[in-house]
């Protein structure tokens, strides 16, 4: 079990050595986002902006205009909702080379409740022109995504959860991780489970359970929500009997919506269901219990797969 947030902090240190123009900004949460690791190593390139997220985004855009590569971090609920106008105008519209990396996304934030459980961020960022949107699934992938963000030009948003997570990938898999390209983690012929972020691991557990019941499930790690890997989605629709999308996010506007739009526009005949938060605000509670209540775990993926195939 490795925390993707730690992988983010470690990646920033590596990149700080490689890119002398890389800077990091945080809004009073550097211990939680792990940017404190970068601050300790490169204090002259770290900017503690305080509880002033809007100012942080605009400052990052200004730094980008001067040739810097700014990484901006705070919790997902603050990184998108609180600063939407600044992201829209100063970053997306201006095509500023700003990298927004948010932590504590989704409902697994737990007892902090609806005020901190960000379930709209992927949708908010996805509708912005010029914005690339990602949700890595484990620490290995997170580190590689951060490296790719630094090496690529333009506005980008990525989010990870709060908790530790099992390692899905090894170092040998790093070359297969590319922005805009989904990853076939397990192949299968009956149903395709297209997941992102924290839902990839339960999708893999569901694949094992389904296999015992004679159902062949394909698991796709769609770490990039925008641009969506359309070729891979269409391939899944044509080769398997059903598609399930799974995300720790609202079913409106995120991964499920992107896949649904693609299926409809291409007149693909496939059974389909979106798994996510069903247009409600969630409540305070233990993360495991919340994921069960809102039907976002292995058990409910298996249930949906069997229902679709029946």
N, C-alpha and C positions, 0 to 999 in steps of 0.2 A: 504494500500500500504506500503510494507516494503522492504527495500533494502537488497538483499542477501549478499552484501558486509558487511553490519553491522552485519548480522548473523554470518559471518565468523570471524570478530573481536571478537565478544562476545564468540563464541565457543572457540577461542584460549585462552581467559582468563580462561574459565572453565577448559580447558585441562591443562593449565599451573599449575593450582593448583593440578590436579590429577597426572600429569607426571612431575616430577622434572627435567627430562632429555629432556623435549621438549624445542626447541629453534626456533626462528623465524628470517628469513633473508629477507630484502627488498632492492630494488634498487632505492632509492630516490623517492618512490611513496607511502610511508606508510600512508599518509593522505587519498589518493584515494583508496588504497587497504584495508584500515582499520586495518592494522597491527600496526598502531600507538597506538591503544587501548591496545595491548599486551605490547608494548614498555613502556607505562606509568605505567603499573602494574608490569612488570618484566623487568626493564631496563638492568639488568645484563645478561639477556638471549635473548636480542634483538640485532641484528647486522645490522647496516645501512651500506650497501656495496657501496653506491653511484651508479653512472651510469656506472656500471661494471658488467653487468648481467652474463657474462661468468665466471667471477671470483666467483660470488655469487653461481652459480650452483656447481662449483668444490669445493668451501669451504663447501657447504652443504654436499656434498658426503664425504668429509673428516670428518666432524662432525658425520655423520652417522656411519662411520667406527670406531668411538670412543664410540659408544653406545648412541649417541644423536638421538632424533626424530626431524629432521629439517623440518620446513615448509618454503617454499620459495615462495615469491609473487612479482609480478609486473603485468603490462598489458599483455594480452594474446599474443600480437604481439611480445613483447620482451621475454616473458617467454618460447617461443618455437622456433620461427624463428631465433632470434639473437643468440641463444645458443644451436643450434641443436647438434653440435659435442660434447659439454660437456655433454648434456643429454644422448646422444647415448653411449658414452664411460664411463663416470664417474658414471652415474646413472643406465641406463638400462642394459648395458653390465655387469656392476659390481654388479647388483642387489642391489644397495644401497637403504637403507630405507629412501629415500627422497620423500617428499610430495610437489609437485608443485601445488600451488593454484593460478590460474590466474583470473584477473578481466578484464572488458572492452572487452569481446569477442564479435564477430559478427559486423554487420553493424549498429546496434543501438547506437554505439559510436557516430554516427552522423556526426557533422561538422568537426571532426578531419580528415575525408577523408580516402582514400584508404591506406595511410601509417599506420594508426592506426586501421583500420577495419580488424581484424584478422578473416579470413574465411577459413584458412587452418590448424589450430592448431589441431583439432580433428583427421584429417587424418595423420598429421605428427607424432603425439603421438601414434596413433593406429597401425602404421606399425612397431613400435619398440617392439621387444620381451621383455617380462617381465613387460611391462607397462600396468597398469590399467587406463582406460580413462572414465571420468564422466562429466556430465553437469547437475547439479541440477536445479530444476525449480522454487523454491520459497525459502523464508528465512527459513522456518521450515525444509525443506528437506536439505538445505545447511548446517545448523547447525548439523544435524544428520550425513550427509556425512562426515563432517570434523571430527566428533567424531570417525566414523568408519575408516577413514584414519589413525588417530593416533593409533588406536588399532590394525591395520593390518600391517603386514610386507611387505616390498617391494616397488618398485617405483610406484608412482601414480600421475596422472594429473587430475585436475578438473578445470573447468572454469565457470564463471558466467558473466552476462552482466553488464552494467553500471547503468541502470535505476532502480527505484523502481518497485516492481511487486506485484500483488495481492497474498494474502496467499491462497494457494490451500489446504494445509494440516494443521491439528490441532495436538496438543501434543499427542492425543490418536493414531495418525497414525504413530508415531515414530518407533514403534516396527516392522512395515511393511516395513520400508526402509532398504534394504539390498543391499550391493554391488553385482552387477551381476544379480539382480532380478528386472525386470520391474514391474510396478504397474498399475493395471487396475483401472483407475480413474472413468470411466463410462463404463458400459457394453452396448453392442449393437450387432446387428446381420447382418446388411447390409454392413457396411464398417468399417475397423479398421484404426484409425488415430494414428500412432506411432510417438510420438514427443519427443523432449528432450529440456532441458533448457528453453529459453524464448518462445519457440513455444508451450509449453504445455497449457498455458493460452488461446491463440487464438484458439487452438484445442478444448478446452472446450466450448468456445463461439460458435464455428462452430457447435459443437454437439447440442447446444440448437436451433440454426437456422435450422439445418437439421431435428430435431425432429418436428418442426412446419410444415415442408413440408412432413412429413410422412416417413422420412428416419432415421433408427436406427443406430447411429454411436457409435462405441466402441473407447474410448480414452485410449491410453497406454502412460504412462510416462516412457520412456526408459532412465532413468537418467544415466545408465551405458552403454556406447557404446562398451566398451571392458572390460571384456568378455560380449558378447551379450547374452541376455536371449533367447536362440534359441528355447527352448520349448514353450515359450509364443508366439514368432513370428509364429512358425509352427501352433500352436493352432489357432491363428488369421486367418492364410491363409486357414485353413480347415473349420473354422466356419463362416467366413464372405465372402462376394462376391468380396471384393477389399481391397487393402492396400494402404494407403498414408503415406509416411514418411515426417516429417516436422522438419527442423533444421535451425538455423541461422548460416549457414556454407555452404561451397561449396557442391554441390551434389556429388562431387568426393571425395571419401576417408572417409567420415564420416558415420553418422547413416544410411542414405539412401543406401550408397554403401554396408554397412555391411548386411542390410536386403536383398538387391538385390542378393548378393552373396549366402546368405543362401537359398533364394527361388530358385535360379537357381540350386544349388548343390543338392537340395532335390526334384527337378522336380515337384515343386508345381504349380498347375494350378490356378493362381489367377491374377486378374487385379491389376496393380501396377503402382504408380507414385511417383517420388522423388520430394519433394519441398525443395528448397534451392537456393543458388546462382549458377547460370548457367554458370560456367566457365568464369567469367568476374571479373575485378576489379570494385568496386563500386565507388560512388562519394560522395563528401561532401554534406550534407544537413540535414534537420530536420529528426530525426529518424522515425517518423510516415510516412512522405512522402517517405523516402527511402524504408521502409517495403512495402509500396503500390507499388512503382515503380518496385521493384524486387519480387513482388507477394508473400510476406510472411506475410499474415495476415488472419483473419477470413474469409473475403470475398473470398479470393482465395482458401482457404481450402474447403469451401462450393462448389465453382465452380468446383474444381477438383473432389470432391466426386460425384457430379451429373453427370459430364462428364463420369467418370468411370462406374457408375451404368447404364447409358444409353447405 
